[in-house]
């Protein structure tokens, strides 16, 4: 399925949909804090996964198992 819509048009539609949702259902200060903490926690998990992957790759390279 292909849509004949530009990236800018798609972004505008998404922004509008988000804005409408936020106006109808604004987050409480506690919810905003929870979302921020969830984003931070996910970023930390992603950084840990990346570090583990890089460490594993480096170990395999040092053993000559991959180049």
Backbone bond lengths (Angstrom), bond angles and torsions (degrees), N, CA, C in turn:
res aa  C-N    CA-C-N  psi(-1)  N-CA   C-N-CA  omega(-1)  CA-C   N-CA-C  phi
1 X - - - 1.451 - - 1.526 108.74 -
2 X 1.292 116.41 131.30 1.454 121.47 -178.11 1.528 109.38 -123.51
3 X 1.315 115.22 136.46 1.459 120.78 176.69 1.517 108.66 -106.23
4 X 1.305 115.76 136.30 1.465 119.92 176.98 1.523 108.40 -92.12
5 X 1.322 115.20 73.79 1.467 121.10 -178.97 1.522 107.42 -141.78
6 X 1.305 115.30 138.50 1.465 119.34 -179.71 1.525 109.57 -78.50
7 X 1.302 114.31 164.08 1.467 120.04 178.28 1.528 110.34 -59.43
8 X 1.321 117.15 -42.81 1.469 120.88 -179.69 1.525 111.64 -63.99
9 X 1.340 116.14 -38.96 1.464 119.84 178.18 1.527 110.59 -66.69
10 X 1.319 116.47 -40.74 1.461 120.93 178.54 1.529 110.42 -63.34
11 X 1.325 116.83 -45.09 1.464 120.36 178.18 1.522 111.13 -60.68
12 X 1.314 117.13 -39.45 1.464 120.80 179.14 1.529 110.93 -64.10
13 X 1.331 116.65 -41.48 1.461 120.86 178.64 1.523 110.38 -64.48
14 X 1.329 116.80 -44.27 1.464 120.80 179.82 1.526 110.47 -64.21
15 X 1.329 116.66 -45.01 1.474 120.03 178.50 1.524 111.28 -58.96
16 X 1.312 116.07 -43.88 1.468 120.68 179.88 1.526 110.73 -62.90
17 X 1.317 116.99 -43.20 1.465 120.69 179.81 1.525 110.92 -63.82
18 X 1.315 116.56 -42.11 1.463 120.27 178.35 1.518 110.60 -64.95
19 X 1.320 116.81 -44.76 1.466 120.67 179.78 1.524 110.85 -59.68
20 X 1.323 117.12 -43.20 1.460 120.52 178.83 1.529 110.86 -63.76
21 X 1.318 116.85 -41.35 1.470 120.43 -179.96 1.519 111.11 -65.33
22 X 1.324 116.60 -39.41 1.468 120.61 -179.53 1.523 110.42 -68.97
23 X 1.302 117.43 -37.65 1.464 120.29 178.91 1.522 111.01 -65.37
24 X 1.311 117.06 -37.04 1.460 121.34 -178.00 1.524 111.17 -79.59
25 X 1.321 116.80 -37.07 1.459 121.88 -176.06 1.533 110.47 -131.31
26 X 1.321 117.43 70.69 1.473 117.95 -179.61 1.533 110.57 -67.29
27 X 1.305 115.55 148.52 1.459 120.91 178.90 1.526 110.68 -80.47
28 X 1.311 115.19 144.27 1.461 120.00 174.24 1.526 107.94 -75.46
29 X 1.327 118.39 163.42 1.467 119.96 177.17 1.541 112.38 -56.59
30 X 1.339 117.30 -37.50 1.465 120.15 177.79 1.530 111.02 -65.15
31 X 1.329 116.79 -39.76 1.458 120.38 178.61 1.526 111.28 -66.58
32 X 1.326 116.37 -40.06 1.467 120.38 177.42 1.525 109.69 -60.97
33 X 1.335 116.37 -44.30 1.464 120.30 179.08 1.529 110.12 -62.47
34 X 1.336 117.18 -42.87 1.461 120.97 -179.97 1.522 110.57 -61.36
35 X 1.327 116.56 -43.95 1.469 120.60 -179.96 1.524 110.27 -62.33
36 X 1.317 116.36 -44.03 1.472 119.69 179.35 1.523 110.96 -62.12
37 X 1.332 117.25 -43.24 1.461 120.54 178.93 1.524 111.18 -65.96
38 X 1.327 117.10 -38.19 1.463 120.80 178.24 1.527 110.81 -64.38
39 X 1.316 116.78 -41.70 1.467 121.09 178.45 1.525 109.84 -64.13
40 X 1.330 116.41 -43.44 1.466 120.73 179.28 1.528 110.63 -62.92
41 X 1.328 116.73 -44.51 1.465 120.52 -179.93 1.524 110.72 -62.45
42 X 1.316 117.41 -42.20 1.459 120.45 179.33 1.525 110.76 -65.40
43 X 1.327 117.31 -38.73 1.476 120.62 177.64 1.526 109.98 -63.51
44 X 1.325 116.88 -39.73 1.460 120.27 178.49 1.529 110.99 -66.47
45 X 1.335 117.53 -40.72 1.467 120.74 177.20 1.525 110.32 -63.66
46 X 1.308 116.75 -40.87 1.469 120.56 179.33 1.524 110.50 -64.05
47 X 1.328 116.93 -41.58 1.468 120.59 178.98 1.523 110.47 -64.30
48 X 1.334 116.93 -39.48 1.464 120.75 178.31 1.528 110.87 -65.64
49 X 1.338 116.94 -43.53 1.460 119.97 177.41 1.524 110.94 -60.65
50 X 1.330 116.12 -41.80 1.469 120.14 179.95 1.526 110.25 -64.07
51 X 1.337 116.86 -43.90 1.464 120.49 -179.70 1.529 110.58 -63.16
52 X 1.330 116.45 -42.39 1.469 119.91 178.47 1.519 110.83 -63.30
53 X 1.315 116.82 -41.90 1.458 121.01 179.68 1.520 110.73 -63.75
54 X 1.323 116.13 -44.28 1.472 119.71 179.51 1.520 110.77 -65.06
55 X 1.333 116.74 -39.23 1.460 120.56 178.75 1.528 110.22 -64.54
56 X 1.315 116.41 -43.78 1.468 120.99 179.88 1.531 110.15 -64.01
57 X 1.319 117.06 -43.75 1.469 121.24 179.02 1.521 110.47 -62.29
58 X 1.333 116.42 -43.14 1.465 120.79 179.21 1.525 110.55 -62.46
59 X 1.327 116.95 -41.18 1.461 120.60 179.19 1.523 111.11 -64.57
60 X 1.325 116.64 -42.49 1.459 119.71 178.68 1.527 111.07 -64.96
61 X 1.335 116.66 -37.99 1.469 120.00 178.02 1.519 110.66 -65.37
62 X 1.334 117.53 -41.64 1.453 120.29 -178.54 1.516 111.42 -66.37
63 X 1.328 116.34 -28.36 1.466 120.12 177.41 1.525 112.21 -85.15
64 X 1.325 115.93 -4.15 1.456 120.37 178.83 1.507 114.37 76.08
65 X 1.338 116.24 17.90 1.447 119.79 -179.01 1.529 112.48 -83.32
66 X 1.313 115.83 -23.22 1.466 121.25 174.39 1.517 107.73 -139.28
67 X 1.324 115.67 160.06 1.467 119.00 179.61 1.495 111.99 -112.36
